[in-house]
Structure formats: C-alpha cells, structure tokens
C-alpha cells in the first residue's frame, strides 16, 4: 500500500492541489484539503474497485472534500463568492499556478477572472475538462453526473465564460490578441 500511495501522491498531488486551490482560493486551505484527500485515500483504497481510473477516483474524493469544506462554512455560498477574488490571494509554489500564469498574459488574466464569475458547477467542469484534461466520461464519474449533464454544463460554461470575457474586455479595455 505504501508504494501505491506514494505513486498516487507523486502522480496527482499537484493536480489535486490546483483543483482544490481553484475551489477555495487559499493556499493553506488547499494544502489542508489535499491532506484530507490523501487521508481519505488511505482509509478507502482497499474499497477502490478499479471501475474508473485512479485519477478519476482521486478527483471524486477531492470534489467531495471541497464540498464538505464549503458545507462546514457558515454562509458557505457567500464565502464561496468572496473567495473567488484572485487579487487578494498571494500564492507561491514550485509549479506555476493560475494566478502566476494569468499575470503573464492579459488574455489569460481576463479568462481566469471571467471563470470566477461562472457558477461552481461550471467552474468545476471547465477546470476538470480543460485544465486537468479529464474526458467527458471521467468528469461525469468525478461529479457523479451523466455524460449528458457534463456536456450541457460544459456548453453553457463556455458560452457564459465567453460572454463574461467579452463584457470584462469591453468594460476594462483589455486588448486580446
């Protein structure tokens, strides 16, 4: 089990951290939640049936940990909205995080700011599909949704994201290349 755990940790630690960071927007909290994910992995690996990939299974656990975190928060919906303000978070990691990447190019900054305006479901789908390269079926398994719901949410998310980007671009005068 130790080598299996180490392999899972080595392969997916950064992806799990980034996913949780996208959700909670706080480095320390994301690190704490990553620990909770791997505690749950240790407790439940013997029940892992292999019906999905280990990555899909791990992201399902990370999703549940994030949801549990928000449920424990008083007024979690309002806190969730408040937490998605990139300008107030200071994060350094050995890998570039979305904020660092966004600072390099205005169009990415615009995209990340617009992503923050999407619903939580839309954000989760975009993050899983485009930033973590999960397939539609893997995303459906992680979210415990049908593939049809993932496709619909993805379509709406992309449409919403495009609208928010256009609105912000017009409002703030960003120039995209």
SERO-4910 file (N, C-alpha, C, O; in steps of 0.05 Angstrom, whole numbers):
BEGIN
 pado doro    nc1    nc2    nc3   cac1   cac2   cac3    cc1    cc2    cc3    oc1    oc2    oc3
  Unk    A     17    -24      0      0      0      0     17     25      0     10     45    -13
  Unk    A     40     24     14     57     48     15     66     57    -12     65     81    -19
  Unk    A     75     38    -29     84     46    -55     61     55    -73     65     74    -89
  Unk    A     38     44    -70     14     52    -85      7     81    -77      1     98    -94
  Unk    A      7     86    -51      1    112    -41     21    133    -51     14    154    -60
  Unk    A     47    126    -49     68    143    -59     65    149    -89     69    172    -98
  Unk    A     58    129   -104     53    133   -133     30    152   -138     32    170   -154
  Unk    A      8    148   -124    -15    166   -127     -7    194   -119    -14    213   -133
  Unk    A      7    196    -97     15    223    -88     34    236   -108     30    260   -115
  Unk    A     53    222   -118     73    233   -137     59    241   -163     65    263   -173
  Unk    A     42    224   -173     29    229   -199      9    252   -198      7    268   -216
  Unk    A     -6    254   -176    -30    271   -176    -30    293   -155    -49    309   -155
  Unk    A    -10    295   -139    -10    315   -117    -14    343   -129    -31    358   -119
  Unk    A      1    351   -149     -1    378   -160    -29    383   -172    -40    404   -168
  Unk    A    -39    363   -187    -66    366   -199    -88    370   -177   -105    386   -180
  Unk    A    -86    354   -156   -106    355   -135   -103    382   -121   -123    395   -115
  Unk    A    -79    391   -116    -75    417   -103    -87    439   -120   -101    456   -110
  Unk    A    -80    439   -146    -91    460   -164   -121    460   -164   -134    481   -163
  Unk    A   -133    436   -166   -162    434   -167   -174    447   -141   -192    463   -143
  Unk    A   -163    439   -118   -173    450    -93   -168    479    -90   -184    494    -79
  Unk    A   -145    488   -100   -139    517    -99   -159    533   -116   -168    554   -108
  Unk    A   -167    522   -139   -187    535   -155   -213    537   -140   -228    557   -143
  Unk    A   -219    518   -124   -244    518   -109   -243    536    -85   -262    552    -80
  Unk    A   -222    536    -69   -222    551    -43   -206    577    -45   -209    594    -27
  Unk    A   -189    580    -65   -173    604    -69   -155    612    -46   -150    636    -42
  Unk    A   -146    593    -32   -128    598     -9   -108    576     -7   -115    552     -5
  Unk    A    -82    583     -9    -61    562    -10    -62    544     15    -61    520     12
  Unk    A    -62    556     38    -61    540     63    -85    521     65    -82    498     72
  Unk    A   -109    532     58   -133    516     60   -132    493     39   -139    471     45
  Unk    A   -122    500     15   -119    479     -6   -100    457      3   -105    434     -1
  Unk    A    -78    465     16    -59    445     26    -71    428     47    -67    403     47
  Unk    A    -87    440     65   -101    424     86   -121    405     73   -123    381     81
  Unk    A   -135    414     53   -154    397     39   -140    374     24   -151    352     22
  Unk    A   -117    380     13   -102    358     -1    -95    337     20    -97    313     14
  Unk    A    -87    345     43    -81    325     64   -106    308     71   -104    284     74
  Unk    A   -129    322     72   -154    307     77   -160    288     55   -169    265     60
  Unk    A   -155    296     30   -159    277      7   -142    252     11   -153    230      8
  Unk    A   -117    256     17   -100    232     20   -105    216     45   -100    192     45
  Unk    A   -116    228     65   -125    213     89   -148    195     80   -149    171     87
  Unk    A   -167    206     65   -189    190     55   -180    168     36   -191    146     35
  Unk    A   -160    174     20   -148    154      2   -138    131     18   -143    107     11
  Unk    A   -122    137     39   -111    115     56   -133     98     68   -131     74     70
  Unk    A   -155    111     77   -176     97     90   -193     80     71   -204     60     79
  Unk    A   -194     89     46   -213     76     28   -201     61      4   -215     50    -12
  Unk    A   -174     61      2   -162     49    -21   -169     19    -24   -172      9    -46
  Unk    A   -173      6     -2   -179    -23     -3   -207    -27    -16   -213    -49    -25
  Unk    A   -224     -7    -16   -250     -9    -28   -251      1    -57   -271     -1    -70
  Unk    A   -228     11    -67   -226     20    -94   -229     -4   -113   -212    -22   -112
  Unk    A   -249     -4   -130   -255    -27   -146   -243    -26   -174   -244    -45   -189
  Unk    A   -231     -3   -181   -219     -1   -207   -239      3   -230   -232     -1   -253
  Unk    A   -264     10   -224   -284     15   -244   -278     41   -260   -287     45   -282
  Unk    A   -262     58   -247   -254     83   -260   -223     84   -257   -211     68   -243
  Unk    A   -211    104   -270   -182    107   -266   -176    117   -238   -194    128   -225
  Unk    A   -152    114   -229   -144    124   -203   -147    154   -202   -155    166   -182
  Unk    A   -141    167   -225   -143    197   -226   -172    205   -222   -177    224   -207
  Unk    A   -190    192   -236   -219    198   -233   -228    194   -204   -242    211   -193
  Unk    A   -220    172   -193   -227    166   -165   -216    187   -146   -230    196   -128
  Unk    A   -191    195   -150   -178    215   -133   -192    242   -136   -196    256   -116
  Unk    A   -199    250   -160   -214    275   -164   -242    274   -151   -252    294   -142
  Unk    A   -254    251   -151   -280    248   -138   -277    253   -108   -294    267    -96
  Unk    A   -256    242    -97   -251    247    -68   -245    277    -64   -256    288    -44
  Unk    A   -229    289    -81   -223    318    -78   -248    335    -80   -251    354    -65
  Unk    A   -265    328    -98   -291    342   -102   -307    340    -76   -318    360    -66
  Unk    A   -309    316    -65   -324    313    -40   -312    327    -17   -326    338      0
  Unk    A   -286    328    -15   -272    343      6   -278    372      3   -283    386     23
  Unk    A   -278    383    -21   -284    411    -25   -313    417    -18   -318    437     -4
  Unk    A   -331    400    -26   -359    404    -19   -363    403     11   -377    420     23
  Unk    A   -351    384     25   -352    382     54   -341    407     67   -353    417     86
  Unk    A   -319    418     56   -308    442     67   -328    465     65   -332    480     85
  Unk    A   -340    469     42   -359    491     38   -384    487     55   -395    507     65
  Unk    A   -393    462     59   -416    457     76   -411    465    105   -429    473    119
  Unk    A   -386    461    114   -379    467    142   -377    497    147   -378    506    170
  Unk    A   -374    513    125   -371    541    128   -398    554    134   -419    546    123
  Unk    A   -398    573    152   -423    588    158   -428    606    134   -410    622    126
  Unk    A   -452    605    123   -458    621    100   -440    614     76   -429    631     63
  Unk    A   -436    588     71   -416    578     52   -420    590     24   -401    593     10
  Unk    A   -445    595     16   -448    605    -11   -436    633    -13   -423    639    -33
  Unk    A   -441    650      7   -429    677      6   -399    676      8   -385    690     -6
  Unk    A   -389    658     26   -360    656     28   -348    646      3   -325    654     -5
  Unk    A   -361    628    -11   -351    618    -37   -349    641    -56   -328    643    -70
  Unk    A   -368    657    -58   -367    680    -76   -344    699    -68   -330    708    -86
  Unk    A   -341    704    -43   -320    722    -34   -292    710    -39   -273    725    -45
  Unk    A   -289    684    -37   -263    672    -40   -253    673    -69   -228    671    -73
  Unk    A   -270    677    -88   -261    678   -116   -254    706   -124   -265    717   -143
  Unk    A   -234    717   -110   -223    743   -118   -193    740   -119   -179    741    -99
  Unk    A   -182    736   -144   -154    730   -148   -136    752   -136   -114    746   -127
  Unk    A   -145    776   -137   -128    799   -129   -120    798   -100   -101    812    -92
  Unk    A   -135    784    -83   -128    784    -54   -112    760    -46   -104    759    -22
  Unk    A   -106    742    -63    -92    717    -55    -62    719    -63    -56    727    -86
  Unk    A    -45    712    -45    -16    711    -51     -7    681    -49     -8    670    -27
  Unk    A      2    670    -71      9    642    -70     35    638    -86     39    649   -107
  Unk    A     53    622    -74     77    615    -88     80    584    -86     75    573    -65
  Unk    A     87    572   -108     90    543   -109    112    538   -130    118    555   -147
  Unk    A    124    514   -129    145    509   -148    134    506   -176    149    510   -196
  Unk    A    109    500   -179     96    500   -205     80    525   -208     69    536   -189
  Unk    A     78    536   -233     62    560   -236     32    553   -230     22    532   -238
  Unk    A     19    571   -217     -9    568   -211    -24    587   -230    -12    604   -242
  Unk    A    -50    584   -231    -66    601   -250    -60    631   -247    -58    645   -267
  Unk    A    -58    640   -222    -53    669   -219    -27    677   -231    -26    698   -244
  Unk    A     -6    662   -227     20    669   -239     20    668   -269     31    686   -282
  Unk    A      6    649   -280      4    647   -309    -12    670   -319     -5    682   -340
  Unk    A    -34    677   -305    -51    698   -314    -37    725   -314    -43    742   -331
  Unk    A    -19    729   -296     -4    754   -295     14    758   -319     21    780   -327
  Unk    A     22    735   -331     39    737   -354     25    746   -380     37    759   -397
  Unk    A      0    741   -382    -15    749   -406    -42    759   -398    -57    746   -383
  Unk    A    -49    782   -409    -75    795   -402    -99    778   -410   -119    778   -396
  Unk    A    -97    765   -433   -119    749   -441   -125    726   -422   -148    719   -418
  Unk    A   -104    714   -411   -108    693   -391   -119    705   -366   -136    692   -353
  Unk    A   -109    728   -358   -120    741   -334   -150    746   -338   -166    741   -320
  Unk    A   -157    755   -361   -185    760   -367   -201    734   -365   -223    734   -354
  Unk    A   -190    713   -376   -204    687   -375   -208    677   -347   -229    668   -339
  Unk    A   -186    679   -330   -189    670   -302   -208    687   -286   -223    676   -270
  Unk    A   -208    712   -291   -227    730   -277   -255    723   -285   -274    723   -269
  Unk    A   -259    718   -311   -286    711   -321   -294    684   -310   -318    680   -304
  Unk    A   -276    665   -308   -282    639   -297   -293    641   -268   -310    626   -260
  Unk    A   -282    660   -254   -292    664   -226   -321    673   -225   -334    670   -204
  Unk    A   -331    684   -247   -359    693   -248   -378    671   -255   -402    674   -251
  Unk    A   -368    649   -264   -385    625   -271   -394    612   -246   -384    617   -224
  Unk    A   -415    595   -248   -425    580   -225   -404    560   -217   -385    553   -232
  Unk    A   -407    549   -193   -388    529   -183   -388    505   -201   -366    494   -207
  Unk    A   -411    495   -210   -412    472   -228   -398    478   -254   -383    461   -264
  Unk    A   -402    502   -265   -389    509   -290   -359    510   -286   -344    500   -303
  Unk    A   -350    521   -264   -321    523   -258   -309    495   -256   -288    490   -267
  Unk    A   -323    478   -241   -312    451   -237   -309    436   -264   -289    423   -269
  Unk    A   -329    439   -282   -328    426   -308   -305    437   -324   -289    422   -336
  Unk    A   -302    463   -325   -281    476   -341   -253    468   -330   -236    461   -346
  Unk    A   -250    469   -304   -225    461   -292   -218    432   -298   -195    426   -306
  Unk    A   -237    415   -294   -231    386   -299   -226    380   -328   -208    365   -335
  Unk    A   -243    392   -346   -241    385   -374   -217    398   -388   -202    385   -403
  Unk    A   -212    423   -382   -192    438   -397   -165    442   -383   -144    444   -396
  Unk    A   -166    443   -357   -141    447   -342   -129    421   -333   -104    419   -329
  Unk    A   -146    401   -328   -136    375   -319   -140    353   -340   -134    330   -335
  Unk    A   -149    361   -364   -152    343   -386   -168    317   -381   -161    296   -391
  Unk    A   -188    319   -364   -205    296   -360   -225    294   -383   -234    314   -394
  Unk    A   -231    270   -391   -251    265   -412   -279    271   -401   -282    276   -377
  Unk    A   -298    272   -419   -326    276   -410   -334    254   -392   -347    259   -371
  Unk    A   -328    229   -398   -336    207   -381   -322    208   -354   -334    201   -333
  Unk    A   -296    215   -354   -281    218   -328   -293    240   -311   -297    237   -287
  Unk    A   -300    263   -324   -312    285   -310   -339    277   -298   -346    284   -276
  Unk    A   -354    263   -314   -381    253   -305   -377    235   -281   -393    236   -261
  Unk    A   -357    218   -281   -352    199   -259   -344    215   -234   -354    209   -212
  Unk    A   -327    235   -237   -318    250   -214   -341    265   -202   -345    265   -177
  Unk    A   -358    277   -218   -380    294   -208   -405    277   -202   -425    288   -191
  Unk    A   -405    252   -209   -428    234   -205   -452    245   -221   -474    245   -211
  Unk    A   -446    253   -246   -466    263   -264   -468    245   -288   -451    227   -292
  Unk    A   -488    250   -305   -488    236   -331   -470    251   -350   -463    274   -346
  Unk    A   -461    237   -371   -444    250   -391   -459    273   -404   -448    293   -411
  Unk    A   -485    269   -407   -502    290   -419   -502    315   -403   -500    337   -413
  Unk    A   -503    312   -376   -503    336   -359   -475    350   -361   -474    374   -360
  Unk    A   -454    334   -362   -427    346   -365   -426    362   -391   -416    385   -392
  Unk    A   -435    350   -413   -435    364   -439   -451    389   -438   -443    410   -448
  Unk    A   -475    388   -427   -492    411   -425   -480    433   -408   -479    456   -416
  Unk    A   -469    425   -385   -456    444   -367   -432    456   -380   -427    480   -378
  Unk    A   -416    440   -394   -393    450   -408   -401    470   -430   -389    491   -432
  Unk    A   -421    463   -445   -431    482   -466   -439    508   -454   -431    530   -464
  Unk    A   -455    507   -433   -465    532   -420   -442    547   -408   -441    571   -408
  Unk    A   -423    532   -396   -400    545   -383   -383    560   -403   -375    583   -398
  Unk    A   -378    548   -426   -362    561   -447   -376    585   -458   -364    606   -463
  Unk    A   -402    583   -461   -418    606   -471   -418    628   -450   -415    652   -457
  Unk    A   -422    621   -425   -421    641   -403   -394    654   -401   -391    678   -398
  Unk    A   -373    637   -402   -346    647   -400   -340    667   -422   -328    688   -417
  Unk    A   -348    660   -446   -343    678   -469   -357    704   -465   -346    726   -469
  Unk    A   -382    704   -455   -397    728   -450   -384    745   -429   -380    769   -432
  Unk    A   -376    733   -407   -363    748   -385   -336    760   -395   -329    782   -388
  Unk    A   -322    745   -411   -296    755   -422   -301    779   -440   -287    799   -438
  Unk    A   -321    777   -457   -328    800   -474   -337    824   -458   -329    847   -464
  Unk    A   -353    820   -438   -362    841   -421   -339    855   -406   -337    879   -405
  Unk    A   -322    838   -394   -299    850   -380   -280    864   -399   -269    885   -392
  Unk    A   -276    852   -422   -258    864   -442   -268    892   -449   -253    911   -451
  Unk    A   -294    894   -454   -306    919   -461   -305    939   -438   -298    962   -442
  Unk    A   -312    929   -414   -313    947   -391   -286    957   -383   -283    981   -376
  Unk    A   -265    940   -384   -239    947   -374   -219    953   -396   -196    960   -390
  Unk    A   -227    951   -420   -210    958   -442   -186    939   -447   -165    948   -456
  Unk    A   -190    913   -440   -168    894   -446   -166    891   -476   -185    893   -491
  Unk    A   -142    886   -485   -137    881   -513   -128    852   -516   -106    845   -506
  Unk    A   -144    836   -529   -136    808   -532   -124    805   -560   -132    818   -579
  Unk    A   -105    786   -562    -91    782   -587   -105    762   -604    -96    756   -626
***
